[in-house]
Amino acid sequence: MKKTLRIEYDEYSSPSELNETDQHLLRSAQDALKDAYAPYSKFQVGAAILLESGEIVTGNNQENIAFPSGMCAERVALYHVGANYSNQKILTLAIAAEGDLVDKDAIISPCGACRQVIFESEMRQQSSVRILIIGMNNKVIEFEKSTDLLTFAFGL
């Protein structure tokens, strides 16, 4: 039996098409990537999380010569929230990336491990996490939930 799976997402040509809160969150992710520790890949990623309280928590990728001991920006931010704000819901996760590993017009989505951690964060809080991703060309894509990026999440 053949089945079909579809995802939907919104695409914006620039952050100016979004509300002020989303624009601020995306700028926070872009600011966070500037402090990434990425001496090996030269690929910096920043993440910013909007909590239900209105507070923003950021993270960035942290590489280590003893690969794979590093950590992606999304997981740095999500684990910080889990450890320090476990009673607050995550409303939105914004992600920004910069580097020569990909074409400047590409949208860089979270790796599989990060997608699974976003999914589990949703399970813990029993509500979806909205995801905004901004490309180096300023284009933004928006997903309503992690399973739009990870269609067969472990534990689903």
Backbone bond lengths (Angstrom), bond angles and torsions (degrees), N, CA, C in turn:
res aa  C-N    CA-C-N  psi(-1)  N-CA   C-N-CA  omega(-1)  CA-C   N-CA-C  phi
1 M - - - 1.434 - - 1.532 108.94 -
2 K 1.297 115.85 125.36 1.454 121.50 178.81 1.524 109.23 -89.37
3 K 1.333 115.71 134.74 1.455 121.35 177.80 1.522 108.44 -124.67
4 T 1.313 115.82 159.09 1.453 121.47 -179.55 1.520 109.21 -121.48
5 L 1.309 115.06 138.35 1.452 121.59 177.30 1.519 107.37 -123.26
6 R 1.329 116.92 128.62 1.462 121.05 -179.44 1.520 109.75 -125.59
7 I 1.308 114.01 145.56 1.460 118.46 172.84 1.518 107.78 -121.46
8 E 1.307 114.44 155.90 1.454 120.28 176.10 1.508 108.23 -125.10
9 Y 1.310 115.06 145.32 1.449 120.59 173.82 1.516 107.93 -150.91
10 D 1.319 115.45 159.57 1.454 121.37 176.61 1.514 108.53 -104.21
11 E 1.322 115.39 145.99 1.456 121.37 179.07 1.524 108.57 -125.26
12 Y 1.321 115.36 136.04 1.461 122.08 -179.48 1.521 108.44 -124.75
13 S 1.308 117.10 139.88 1.458 120.43 -178.85 1.520 112.56 -74.26
14 S 1.334 116.95 -18.79 1.467 120.12 175.37 1.524 109.26 -161.59
15 P 1.339 117.12 160.40 1.464 120.63 179.00 1.525 112.96 -61.59
16 S 1.325 117.77 -22.28 1.467 120.85 -178.56 1.531 112.32 -62.03
17 E 1.325 117.27 -16.80 1.468 121.03 177.43 1.530 112.03 -80.03
18 L 1.325 116.78 -7.84 1.463 122.12 -178.92 1.522 110.30 -100.17
19 N 1.334 115.83 167.25 1.458 118.94 178.29 1.528 110.51 -72.00
20 E 1.317 115.53 168.85 1.466 121.94 -175.64 1.535 112.71 -60.48
21 T 1.325 117.29 -38.77 1.465 121.05 179.31 1.520 110.82 -62.64
22 D 1.325 117.00 -45.64 1.464 120.91 178.84 1.530 111.56 -65.20
23 Q 1.320 117.28 -39.96 1.461 120.83 177.74 1.530 110.29 -61.09
24 H 1.329 116.19 -43.75 1.464 120.88 179.23 1.535 110.39 -63.92
25 L 1.314 117.09 -41.20 1.464 121.23 179.40 1.531 110.77 -63.42
26 L 1.313 117.24 -43.40 1.466 120.98 177.70 1.523 111.45 -63.88
27 R 1.336 117.54 -40.34 1.473 120.29 176.37 1.532 110.30 -63.42
28 S 1.329 116.67 -36.78 1.466 120.47 177.94 1.527 110.98 -63.41
29 A 1.328 117.12 -40.13 1.470 121.16 176.89 1.531 110.21 -65.49
30 Q 1.329 117.03 -41.35 1.463 120.67 178.51 1.528 111.07 -66.02
31 D 1.325 116.67 -38.89 1.471 120.07 177.04 1.530 110.43 -65.64
32 A 1.330 116.93 -39.67 1.471 121.33 -178.17 1.523 111.17 -63.40
33 L 1.323 118.09 -35.47 1.468 119.30 -177.01 1.523 111.79 -66.29
34 K 1.319 117.14 -22.16 1.469 120.28 -179.73 1.526 111.93 -65.74
35 D 1.328 117.35 -23.14 1.466 121.55 179.34 1.527 112.72 -101.87
36 A 1.329 116.75 10.64 1.464 119.95 177.59 1.519 110.03 -62.84
37 Y 1.316 115.73 148.36 1.459 121.03 175.18 1.522 106.60 -105.55
38 A 1.329 115.28 97.20 1.464 120.58 -174.31 1.534 110.85 -134.83
39 P 1.350 117.34 57.45 1.467 119.23 -177.05 1.526 113.94 -71.41
40 Y 1.321 118.17 -17.57 1.467 121.36 -175.33 1.529 111.47 -94.81
41 S 1.317 116.82 -48.05 1.460 120.07 -178.92 1.528 112.22 -87.69
42 K 1.315 116.89 -22.75 1.473 122.14 -173.61 1.526 110.29 58.06
43 F 1.319 116.02 27.48 1.465 122.73 -178.80 1.522 107.85 -120.33
44 Q 1.319 116.15 109.79 1.459 121.43 -174.85 1.525 110.54 -99.78
45 V 1.321 114.45 136.84 1.456 121.02 178.79 1.520 108.46 -130.56
46 G 1.326 115.35 138.22 1.455 121.18 175.62 1.513 109.66 -125.79
47 A 1.323 116.24 146.43 1.461 121.88 177.97 1.521 108.42 -131.69
48 A 1.309 115.84 145.01 1.460 121.56 176.80 1.521 107.76 -136.10
49 I 1.317 115.45 132.34 1.461 121.78 -177.51 1.515 109.20 -115.06
50 L 1.325 115.84 129.08 1.459 121.60 173.86 1.520 108.26 -95.77
51 L 1.323 115.85 118.35 1.468 121.54 177.57 1.522 110.05 -89.24
52 E 1.324 116.23 161.97 1.456 120.14 -178.88 1.525 112.41 -61.26
53 S 1.331 118.27 -22.80 1.468 122.17 177.70 1.522 111.93 -75.37
54 G 1.343 117.11 -11.53 1.453 121.64 -176.10 1.519 112.58 97.11
55 E 1.331 116.63 -10.16 1.458 120.91 178.87 1.520 110.01 -71.76
56 I 1.334 115.27 146.43 1.460 121.78 177.29 1.519 109.01 -111.90
57 V 1.327 116.22 129.82 1.458 123.53 177.21 1.525 106.93 -114.91
58 T 1.334 116.43 133.55 1.461 119.44 -178.13 1.525 111.84 -117.55
59 G 1.309 114.43 163.46 1.455 122.23 175.25 1.510 108.64 -154.46
60 N 1.322 116.69 163.17 1.456 121.23 175.95 1.518 109.04 -146.38
61 N 1.322 115.56 162.73 1.462 117.71 -177.47 1.520 110.66 -69.33
62 Q 1.323 114.98 143.38 1.460 123.52 -177.68 1.530 107.55 -130.00
63 E 1.327 115.84 103.92 1.459 120.25 -178.58 1.527 111.18 -86.42
64 N 1.309 115.21 164.31 1.456 121.49 177.82 1.525 107.69 -147.47
65 I 1.313 116.38 141.33 1.465 120.23 -178.89 1.527 111.50 -61.58
66 A 1.318 117.09 -25.90 1.468 121.41 177.31 1.528 108.32 -86.86
67 F 1.333 114.83 67.30 1.462 120.90 -179.87 1.525 110.14 -56.37
68 P 1.301 121.95 135.27 1.452 129.41 10.80 1.535 113.79 -102.39
69 S 1.288 117.63 43.44 1.468 120.90 -176.52 1.520 113.91 -71.76
70 G 1.307 118.75 -10.49 1.464 121.67 178.87 1.521 111.71 -71.02
71 M 1.319 114.56 179.57 1.467 119.86 -178.30 1.528 109.20 -144.21
72 C 1.310 115.91 138.34 1.458 122.54 177.16 1.528 110.53 -71.18
73 A 1.326 115.57 154.70 1.469 121.95 -178.83 1.523 112.19 -58.75
74 E 1.326 115.80 -41.61 1.460 119.36 -177.22 1.523 111.23 -61.94
75 R 1.333 116.26 -44.71 1.464 119.59 -179.72 1.520 111.99 -70.81
76 V 1.332 118.05 -35.58 1.466 120.01 175.42 1.531 109.03 -56.68
77 A 1.326 116.90 -48.59 1.467 121.04 -178.53 1.528 111.82 -68.56
78 L 1.335 116.90 -44.87 1.469 120.08 -178.43 1.521 112.19 -64.81
79 Y 1.324 117.25 -41.28 1.463 119.68 178.77 1.529 111.57 -68.71
80 H 1.328 116.51 -33.61 1.468 119.57 175.83 1.534 109.81 -63.26
81 V 1.323 115.71 -43.64 1.473 119.56 177.52 1.528 109.80 -62.26
82 G 1.332 117.55 -46.09 1.463 120.91 179.77 1.518 112.80 -59.23
83 A 1.330 116.34 -37.08 1.464 120.92 -177.52 1.525 113.02 -81.49
84 N 1.332 117.36 -28.96 1.462 120.03 -171.80 1.526 115.49 -118.34
85 Y 1.329 117.44 -16.11 1.464 121.46 -177.73 1.522 110.49 -136.46
86 S 1.306 117.16 40.89 1.463 120.92 -172.28 1.526 113.55 -62.59
87 N 1.312 117.62 -18.15 1.467 120.10 -179.68 1.527 112.30 -93.56
88 Q 1.348 117.82 3.06 1.461 120.69 -179.86 1.525 110.55 -111.83
89 K 1.313 115.16 141.94 1.462 120.13 177.58 1.522 110.72 -81.31
90 I 1.312 113.61 144.07 1.465 121.59 172.75 1.524 106.79 -86.93
91 L 1.325 116.35 123.75 1.462 119.82 177.98 1.528 111.40 -90.74
92 T 1.331 115.58 -49.52 1.466 120.27 -174.37 1.519 110.01 -141.70
93 L 1.316 115.50 142.12 1.461 123.67 173.65 1.522 107.13 -117.50
94 A 1.336 116.68 121.63 1.465 121.66 176.82 1.525 108.73 -107.92
95 I 1.329 116.42 141.03 1.460 121.92 -176.17 1.525 109.19 -132.55
96 A 1.336 115.49 134.90 1.464 122.01 176.03 1.523 108.09 -132.14
97 A 1.324 116.94 143.99 1.464 121.06 179.50 1.520 109.60 -139.03
98 E 1.329 114.83 151.63 1.456 121.09 -178.35 1.516 109.73 -149.54
99 G 1.313 116.81 134.87 1.453 119.66 177.29 1.510 111.80 158.59
100 D 1.319 115.22 173.31 1.459 121.33 -175.96 1.521 114.14 -89.93
101 L 1.327 118.14 2.15 1.468 120.20 -177.29 1.524 112.73 -68.87
102 V 1.329 116.25 -24.37 1.466 120.17 -177.14 1.527 110.10 -135.28
103 D 1.293 115.36 163.31 1.453 122.52 176.92 1.528 110.08 -62.20
104 K 1.316 117.87 143.87 1.463 121.02 -177.03 1.532 113.24 -65.39
105 D 1.317 117.79 -18.02 1.467 120.87 178.04 1.528 112.98 -89.90
106 A 1.324 117.01 -3.91 1.469 121.03 -179.11 1.528 110.35 -78.24
107 I 1.306 115.44 147.88 1.464 121.67 171.35 1.521 106.17 -98.92
108 I 1.328 116.67 124.51 1.457 121.65 -177.22 1.523 108.86 -95.42
109 S 1.305 116.29 112.14 1.464 120.02 179.99 1.524 110.12 -95.30
110 P 1.321 117.10 162.29 1.474 120.40 -178.61 1.531 112.42 -60.00
111 C 1.325 116.24 150.56 1.465 121.13 176.00 1.531 109.29 -68.52
112 G 1.299 116.80 171.19 1.463 121.67 -178.56 1.518 113.31 -60.44
113 A 1.338 116.92 -41.58 1.467 119.91 179.47 1.525 110.35 -62.70
114 C 1.319 116.91 -43.02 1.473 120.15 178.83 1.524 111.18 -65.44
115 R 1.304 116.55 -39.32 1.469 119.95 178.39 1.533 110.20 -60.21
116 Q 1.324 116.34 -41.53 1.460 120.22 179.13 1.525 110.82 -65.82
117 V 1.333 118.05 -38.88 1.470 121.38 179.36 1.530 110.11 -68.39
118 I 1.327 118.04 -37.65 1.461 120.33 175.44 1.524 109.40 -61.88
119 F 1.332 115.98 -45.12 1.467 121.02 178.64 1.532 110.74 -58.19
120 E 1.326 116.65 -46.80 1.461 119.21 -178.56 1.526 111.50 -66.72
121 S 1.332 117.46 -32.23 1.465 120.93 174.35 1.523 109.99 -61.83
122 E 1.325 116.17 -40.59 1.468 120.12 176.00 1.528 111.15 -62.76
123 M 1.333 116.33 -41.15 1.464 120.01 -179.68 1.533 109.72 -64.46
124 R 1.329 117.14 -42.48 1.466 121.27 179.93 1.515 111.55 -60.94
125 Q 1.322 116.65 -42.51 1.469 119.56 -176.36 1.525 112.75 -93.81
126 Q 1.309 117.14 -4.52 1.462 124.46 178.04 1.524 112.84 57.07
127 S 1.333 114.91 38.21 1.465 121.06 173.19 1.526 109.25 -159.54
128 S 1.297 115.02 157.11 1.460 121.54 -176.58 1.518 112.40 -70.00
129 V 1.329 114.67 154.75 1.457 122.77 172.57 1.523 106.45 -112.64
130 R 1.303 116.28 120.31 1.461 121.98 176.28 1.525 107.82 -74.53
131 I 1.338 117.29 141.55 1.465 121.52 -176.16 1.521 109.26 -124.58
132 L 1.337 115.01 126.10 1.463 122.20 174.92 1.522 107.71 -114.93
133 I 1.328 116.95 131.53 1.456 121.59 179.07 1.525 108.15 -126.20
134 I 1.334 115.76 124.80 1.462 119.66 178.86 1.524 108.95 -108.73
135 G 1.318 115.24 133.53 1.449 120.97 178.81 1.517 111.72 -88.95
136 M 1.320 116.07 170.11 1.466 121.01 178.82 1.530 111.22 -64.89
137 N 1.337 116.69 -20.22 1.454 121.57 178.53 1.530 112.18 -91.05
138 N 1.331 117.00 6.80 1.470 125.13 177.95 1.525 113.98 78.78
139 K 1.326 118.43 1.99 1.465 121.07 174.95 1.530 107.67 -71.76
140 V 1.336 116.40 144.24 1.466 121.78 -178.55 1.517 109.19 -123.68
141 I 1.339 115.72 137.16 1.458 119.48 169.74 1.526 108.47 -118.94
142 E 1.315 115.01 149.31 1.463 121.94 -175.32 1.528 109.61 -128.99
143 F 1.328 114.93 128.46 1.463 122.04 174.64 1.521 107.46 -115.76
144 E 1.310 116.99 144.26 1.466 121.50 -178.29 1.522 113.62 -82.93
145 K 1.350 116.02 -20.28 1.470 119.20 -177.05 1.523 109.59 -161.50
146 S 1.324 114.99 161.84 1.466 120.13 -175.85 1.516 113.17 -64.43
147 T 1.309 118.37 -32.75 1.463 119.76 -176.41 1.532 112.21 -71.14
148 D 1.337 117.14 -8.11 1.459 119.10 169.87 1.528 109.90 -71.88
149 L 1.333 116.34 -23.86 1.468 121.90 177.53 1.527 111.88 -100.53
150 L 1.304 116.55 -28.14 1.473 121.83 -177.66 1.526 106.58 -127.39
151 T 1.309 115.51 86.83 1.461 120.26 -169.40 1.523 115.08 -67.44
152 F 1.315 118.21 -30.84 1.464 121.06 178.33 1.520 109.74 -121.70
153 A 1.324 115.15 64.30 1.467 121.04 -176.99 1.527 110.91 -60.44
154 F 1.326 115.87 143.68 1.451 121.07 176.47 1.525 108.36 -66.28
155 G 1.309 116.69 125.65 1.459 121.14 -178.47 1.514 113.91 95.97
156 L 1.335 116.77 2.10 1.459 120.57 -179.00 1.515 110.13 -72.07
